[in-house]
C-alpha cells in the first residue's frame, strides 16, 4: 500500500476518546451523589494546584503576573 491508500493510524488520544465514547453509550450515568462528589474533588484539585496553573499561564504568556491571571482566569 502506498501513502494515499493506506489508512492513517489513530493516535493514543483518539483511541482513548473512542473507548470513552463507547463507555458513555454502555455505562449507566453516575448518580447525583457521585457527580457531586466528583465535582467536589475536581474543585479541591484545582484549588490545590492554583499556583501551578498560574505559573504555567505565566510561562505561556511570557511572564504574566499571577494577579492578572487571577483576574482574567476566574
Secondary structure, 3 states (H helix, E strand, C coil): CCCCCCCCCCCHHHHHHHHHHHHHHHCCCCCHHHHHHHHHHHHHHHHHCHHHHHHHHHHHHCCCCHHHHHHHCC
